[in-house]
Amino acid sequence: MAAVKEPTSSVSENLPSMSNESHDMARPDPVWAAIRAEVKQECKREPLLTPKLHTAVLSQRNLEGSLAYMLANMLTGFSLSPAQYIPMFYDAMENGTCERGLKLGEIARKDLIAVKERDPACPSYSHALLFFKGFLGLQAHRVSHWMWRNDRKMLASLIQSRVSLVCGMDLHPAAKIGYGLMIDHATGIVIGETAVLGDGCSLLHGVTLGGTGKENGDRHPKIGSNVTVGAMATILGNITVGDGSKVAACSVVVKPVPAGVTVAGVPAKVVGGEKAKLLSATSAPAQPSIKLETPQAEVQRGNGGSRDWSRSFPEVQVMSTSSRKKSPEPRSKL
């Protein structure tokens, strides 16, 4: 079997030439160090991937360089080669900042940590960097957002268009997204122009942060920090979703959501959280007396057949088959 050849030329040649271990040791970078260690182990386990992993990670001086390489190769198109994309992405990751002044490279590290901590399907930082389109598409958006803010809207729109085509996620370059975000699966994500997401949010596939179609100007949702939005959920209009709230899968949210609650349904209503408990305690309607006849197997389901259903549902009087009075058998006419 012929040995795998090293690539004769690499698009990473556009970056400053530095040794494999030359990342800035004056500033410890545990995320980048972990990625390099993970990739070195993978090179031993999967020799076939060694050239690709070496070019994408081990030959790069830092995470910014690795991200520039990954994004450039992912988005190659529209007559631009990876060699043309790489300097642009590297400059953005190294020098670009968000509205709060945090560099895009530092934000990428926070996003990587969020993915590793919150996605049970993510075994390592390097997996997210190399293979997770939700993470890569989000970093491409951060670059396009920085360009949009610096009046490079044509290039920003090109990146947005390529991310939409390649990753199946459509994030408008003007949308403001906080750090520590996890986008799981990513397919079908749509985030409108005037949408805002806080820090620490988690979005599953198919989420839409859109407009109602009846407004102009500021017309998209404002999502607080640490909000979780379930798969295929839709949030429409210039409404707020409070910090720490959860939006259930397939819900349609058209009204503001308080902080710390869970909403579900079409249209979405509060179904859980401290706010729901407070509403239930202060304005619970009188419960009608209901009598249900439940088979014994249903009554004893769960907890080894010893669950007291009357405590779980005090308003429901459960009558088991064993406690029902048997109807007298009809007398024979003979």
C-alpha positions as a printed NumPy array, in Angstrom:
array([[  0.   ,   0.   ,   0.   ],
       [  1.498,   3.315,  -1.053],
       [  2.21 ,   5.854,   1.647],
       [  0.058,   8.938,   1.783],
       [  1.92 ,  11.85 ,   0.246],
       [  2.194,  15.221,   1.886],
       [  0.442,  17.962,  -0.123],
       [  2.868,  19.701,  -2.458],
       [  1.339,  23.093,  -1.798],
       [ -0.895,  24.423,   0.917],
       [ -3.169,  27.408,   1.106],
       [ -1.812,  27.917,   4.617],
       [  1.329,  29.285,   2.967],
       [ -0.444,  32.643,   2.898],
       [ -0.022,  32.865,   6.676],
       [  3.154,  33.99 ,   8.421],
       [  5.644,  31.121,   8.531],
       [  6.092,  29.84 ,  12.082],
       [  7.058,  26.522,  13.638],
       [  4.447,  24.007,  14.79 ],
       [  4.93 ,  24.922,  18.431],
       [  5.207,  28.657,  17.922],
       [  1.821,  29.768,  19.191],
       [  2.094,  32.587,  21.689],
       [  3.383,  30.949,  24.877],
       [  3.268,  34.273,  26.75 ],
       [ -0.507,  33.986,  26.764],
       [ -1.703,  30.486,  27.714],
       [ -4.377,  29.165,  25.384],
       [ -5.815,  25.964,  26.85 ],
       [ -8.399,  25.532,  24.077],
       [ -5.793,  25.614,  21.303],
       [ -3.463,  23.39 ,  23.306],
       [ -6.275,  20.854,  23.765],
       [ -7.09 ,  20.919,  20.047],
       [ -3.472,  20.273,  19.08 ],
       [ -3.185,  17.4  ,  21.55 ],
       [ -6.42 ,  15.851,  20.277],
       [ -5.344,  16.116,  16.654],
       [ -1.932,  14.572,  17.359],
       [ -3.69 ,  11.554,  18.849],
       [ -6.012,  11.327,  15.85 ],
       [ -3.03 ,  11.378,  13.478],
       [ -1.754,   8.226,  15.192],
       [ -5.149,   6.532,  14.984],
       [ -6.047,   7.667,  11.444],
       [ -2.918,   7.988,   9.243],
       [ -5.115,   8.623,   6.211],
       [ -6.214,  11.946,   7.718],
       [ -2.741,  13.051,   8.768],
       [ -2.047,  15.403,   5.795],
       [ -5.411,  17.138,   6.204],
       [ -5.105,  17.416,   9.983],
       [ -1.532,  18.652,   9.719],
       [ -2.509,  21.381,   7.265],
       [ -5.674,  22.395,   9.116],
       [ -4.327,  22.363,  12.666],
       [ -0.761,  21.308,  13.374],
       [  0.854,  23.63 ,  10.818],
       [ -1.125,  26.632,  12.075],
       [  0.287,  28.914,  14.73 ],
       [ -2.998,  29.492,  16.567],
       [ -6.762,  28.917,  16.479],
       [ -7.269,  32.002,  14.336],
       [ -5.075,  30.536,  11.609],
       [ -6.815,  27.168,  11.796],
       [-10.236,  28.785,  11.563],
       [ -9.121,  30.883,   8.603],
       [ -8.065,  27.71 ,   6.795],
       [-11.266,  25.801,   7.641],
       [-13.611,  28.638,   6.683],
       [-11.762,  29.389,   3.44 ],
       [-11.941,  25.774,   2.285],
       [-15.571,  25.437,   3.346],
       [-16.714,  28.554,   1.507],
       [-14.624,  28.341,  -1.652],
       [-16.735,  29.541,  -4.542],
       [-17.858,  32.602,  -6.486],
       [-14.49 ,  32.615,  -8.283],
       [-12.616,  33.017,  -4.983],
       [-10.067,  30.386,  -4.022],
       [ -9.072,  29.35 ,  -0.491],
       [ -5.83 ,  31.265,  -1.038],
       [ -7.89 ,  34.448,  -1.473],
       [-10.2  ,  33.752,   1.447],
       [ -7.549,  32.821,   4.014],
       [ -5.868,  36.245,   4.493],
       [ -9.3  ,  37.855,   4.798],
       [-10.518,  35.402,   7.446],
       [ -7.239,  35.491,   9.321],
       [ -7.25 ,  39.273,   9.493],
       [-10.839,  39.22 ,  10.751],
       [-10.151,  36.59 ,  13.42 ],
       [ -6.958,  38.27 ,  14.572],
       [ -8.044,  41.92 ,  14.45 ],
       [-11.826,  42.003,  14.066],
       [-13.984,  42.787,  17.095],
       [-17.621,  42.635,  18.08 ],
       [-19.609,  45.648,  19.298],
       [-18.317,  45.075,  22.837],
       [-14.688,  45.128,  21.748],
       [-13.988,  41.398,  22.149],
       [-11.835,  39.952,  19.355],
       [-13.438,  37.403,  17.06 ],
       [-10.759,  34.844,  17.866],
       [-11.597,  35.052,  21.572],
       [-15.298,  34.742,  20.814],
       [-14.571,  31.606,  18.77 ],
       [-12.904,  30.071,  21.818],
       [-15.966,  30.805,  23.934],
       [-18.171,  29.214,  21.269],
       [-15.957,  26.121,  21.157],
       [-16.183,  25.736,  24.928],
       [-19.974,  26.106,  24.746],
       [-20.275,  23.393,  22.083],
       [-18.004,  20.999,  23.999],
       [-19.871,  21.553,  27.28 ],
       [-23.455,  21.542,  25.974],
       [-23.503,  19.168,  23.016],
       [-23.371,  15.554,  24.236],
       [-22.507,  14.475,  20.68 ],
       [-19.278,  16.525,  20.704],
       [-16.377,  14.383,  21.981],
       [-13.68 ,  17.063,  21.677],
       [-12.856,  20.634,  20.684],
       [-11.171,  19.421,  17.52 ],
       [-14.334,  17.653,  16.357],
       [-16.256,  20.921,  16.573],
       [-13.493,  22.838,  14.779],
       [-13.116,  20.337,  11.952],
       [-16.602,  18.954,  11.387],
       [-19.434,  20.895,  13.068],
       [-21.079,  23.154,  10.51 ],
       [-23.041,  24.96 ,  13.234],
       [-19.804,  26.165,  14.807],
       [-18.075,  26.952,  11.501],
       [-21.096,  28.693,  10.02 ],
       [-21.403,  30.826,  13.149],
       [-17.743,  31.907,  12.92 ],
       [-18.226,  32.804,   9.265],
       [-21.2  ,  34.921,  10.325],
       [-19.058,  36.72 ,  12.896],
       [-16.614,  37.633,  10.134],
       [-19.405,  38.81 ,   7.833],
       [-20.954,  40.828,  10.683],
       [-17.626,  42.561,  11.327],
       [-17.352,  43.375,   7.617],
       [-20.946,  44.615,   7.506],
       [-20.235,  46.998,  10.387],
       [-17.143,  48.255,   8.543],
       [-19.107,  49.037,   5.372],
       [-17.839,  46.018,   3.413],
       [-21.379,  44.849,   2.774],
       [-20.807,  43.2  ,  -0.592],
       [-18.149,  40.866,   0.793],
       [-20.232,  40.281,   3.921],
       [-23.185,  39.285,   1.754],
       [-20.987,  36.929,  -0.273],
       [-19.955,  35.099,   2.898],
       [-23.556,  34.949,   4.095],
       [-24.674,  33.545,   0.747],
       [-21.992,  30.853,   0.717],
       [-22.749,  29.842,   4.331],
       [-26.41 ,  29.51 ,   3.404],
       [-25.567,  27.328,   0.414],
       [-22.936,  25.144,   2.083],
       [-24.238,  24.87 ,   5.656],
       [-27.975,  25.325,   5.18 ],
       [-28.116,  28.135,   7.747],
       [-29.074,  31.692,   6.802],
       [-27.731,  34.332,   9.19 ],
       [-28.055,  37.923,   8.023],
       [-24.708,  39.763,   8.373],
       [-26.368,  42.549,  10.377],
       [-27.783,  40.202,  13.053],
       [-26.116,  40.667,  16.452],
       [-25.145,  37.414,  18.159],
       [-23.542,  37.114,  21.583],
       [-20.755,  34.727,  22.502],
       [-20.846,  31.248,  24.013],
       [-23.488,  30.192,  21.469],
       [-24.209,  26.597,  20.515],
       [-26.011,  25.894,  17.229],
       [-26.788,  22.181,  17.152],
       [-27.117,  20.502,  13.717],
       [-27.645,  23.983,  12.202],
       [-29.714,  22.892,   9.191],
       [-32.584,  25.293,   8.568],
       [-31.506,  28.025,  11.012],
       [-32.752,  31.467,   9.898],
       [-31.845,  34.675,  11.769],
       [-33.155,  37.973,  10.42 ],
       [-31.418,  41.294,   9.908],
       [-32.457,  43.092,  13.12 ],
       [-32.442,  40.028,  15.394],
       [-30.349,  40.064,  18.578],
       [-29.178,  37.034,  20.589],
       [-27.639,  37.271,  24.03 ],
       [-24.726,  35.282,  25.42 ],
       [-24.92 ,  31.583,  26.24 ],
       [-27.881,  30.705,  24.005],
       [-28.514,  27.295,  22.431],
       [-30.376,  26.885,  19.13 ],
       [-31.414,  23.595,  17.59 ],
       [-32.045,  22.925,  13.915],
       [-34.834,  24.644,  12.066],
       [-35.12 ,  27.659,  14.383],
       [-36.436,  30.854,  12.782],
       [-35.983,  34.322,  14.255],
       [-38.011,  36.193,  11.692],
       [-40.387,  39.019,  10.985],
       [-44.145,  38.912,  10.678],
       [-44.102,  40.357,   7.172],
       [-46.131,  43.356,   8.343],
       [-43.283,  45.516,   9.643],
       [-40.288,  47.438,   8.342],
       [-37.194,  48.579,  10.196],
       [-36.571,  46.875,  13.541],
       [-38.756,  43.811,  13.005],
       [-36.997,  40.748,  14.433],
       [-36.857,  39.105,  17.89 ],
       [-34.571,  40.124,  20.726],
       [-33.412,  37.01 ,  22.576],
       [-31.931,  37.337,  26.07 ],
       [-28.983,  35.43 ,  27.534],
       [-28.923,  31.682,  28.28 ],
       [-32.07 ,  31.012,  26.24 ],
       [-32.705,  27.595,  24.711],
       [-34.791,  27.389,  21.531],
       [-35.958,  23.916,  20.519],
       [-35.949,  22.356,  17.076],
       [-38.234,  23.917,  14.444],
       [-39.4  ,  26.667,  16.821],
       [-40.392,  29.985,  15.242],
       [-40.176,  33.375,  16.952],
       [-41.711,  36.22 ,  14.976],
       [-41.698,  39.994,  15.248],
       [-39.904,  42.597,  17.321],
       [-40.584,  40.846,  20.624],
       [-38.357,  39.953,  23.566],
       [-37.585,  36.54 ,  25.026],
       [-36.332,  36.946,  28.59 ],
       [-33.084,  35.599,  30.041],
       [-33.019,  31.91 ,  30.89 ],
       [-36.243,  31.055,  29.095],
       [-36.904,  27.924,  27.051],
       [-38.929,  27.666,  23.857],
       [-40.224,  24.169,  23.173],
       [-39.757,  22.458,  19.83 ],
       [-42.187,  23.408,  17.042],
       [-43.619,  26.326,  19.043],
       [-44.663,  29.575,  17.368],
       [-43.92 ,  32.603,  19.558],
       [-45.648,  35.87 ,  18.633],
       [-45.804,  37.582,  22.043],
       [-43.062,  38.612,  24.522],
       [-41.786,  35.84 ,  26.789],
       [-40.884,  36.622,  30.447],
       [-37.522,  35.607,  31.888],
       [-37.08 ,  32.148,  33.336],
       [-40.133,  30.428,  31.862],
       [-40.839,  27.65 ,  29.401],
       [-43.249,  28.311,  26.554],
       [-44.797,  25.802,  24.175],
       [-47.552,  25.482,  21.635],
       [-49.066,  27.313,  18.678],
       [-49.31 ,  30.093,  19.63 ],
       [-46.818,  29.579,  22.465],
       [-48.011,  29.909,  26.056],
       [-46.219,  29.707,  29.401],
       [-46.185,  26.088,  30.57 ],
       [-43.326,  25.961,  33.059],
       [-40.818,  27.879,  35.159],
       [-41.172,  30.097,  38.231],
       [-43.488,  32.483,  36.411],
       [-45.86 ,  29.641,  35.602],
       [-45.896,  28.519,  39.234],
       [-46.679,  32.054,  40.373],
       [-49.507,  32.388,  37.882],
       [-50.9  ,  29.038,  38.939],
       [-50.827,  29.954,  42.629],
       [-52.435,  33.37 ,  42.233],
       [-55.006,  32.821,  39.532],
       [-55.78 ,  29.116,  39.362],
       [-59.388,  28.576,  38.28 ],
       [-61.679,  26.352,  40.286],
       [-61.27 ,  22.757,  39.26 ],
       [-64.386,  20.801,  38.401],
       [-64.95 ,  17.52 ,  40.178],
       [-63.967,  14.781,  37.751],
       [-64.294,  11.066,  38.286],
       [-62.356,   8.766,  36.018],
       [-62.415,   5.028,  35.843],
       [-58.886,   3.862,  35.215],
       [-57.741,   0.267,  34.725],
       [-55.587,  -1.017,  37.562],
       [-52.609,  -1.364,  35.245],
       [-52.815,   2.368,  34.487],
       [-53.065,   3.274,  38.168],
       [-49.997,   1.228,  39.073],
       [-47.82 ,   2.38 ,  36.159],
       [-44.472,   3.783,  37.355],
       [-42.566,   3.454,  40.649],
       [-43.016,  -0.285,  40.685],
       [-46.762,   0.01 ,  40.812],
       [-46.788,   1.988,  44.048],
       [-47.315,   5.521,  42.787],
       [-50.119,   7.444,  44.517],
       [-51.871,   9.121,  41.602],
       [-54.251,  10.979,  43.888],
       [-51.31 ,  13.116,  45.055],
       [-50.194,  13.886,  41.534],
       [-53.682,  14.843,  40.418],
       [-55.68 ,  15.802,  43.556],
       [-58.541,  17.169,  41.51 ],
       [-59.069,  13.798,  39.854],
       [-60.725,  11.024,  41.86 ],
       [-59.378,   7.796,  40.448],
       [-61.499,   4.69 ,  40.805],
       [-59.673,   1.447,  40.137],
       [-61.323,  -1.618,  38.701],
       [-60.755,  -3.511,  41.944],
       [-62.682,  -0.925,  43.988],
       [-65.637,  -0.565,  41.646],
       [-68.922,  -2.09 ,  42.661],
       [-69.782,  -4.892,  40.355],
       [-73.153,  -4.679,  38.69 ],
       [-75.452,  -7.556,  39.716],
       [-75.64 , -10.259,  37.132],
       [-78.994, -10.433,  35.39 ],
       [-81.203, -13.226,  36.595],
       [-81.942, -16.004,  34.223],
       [-85.455, -16.073,  32.921],
       [-85.373, -19.858,  33.016]])
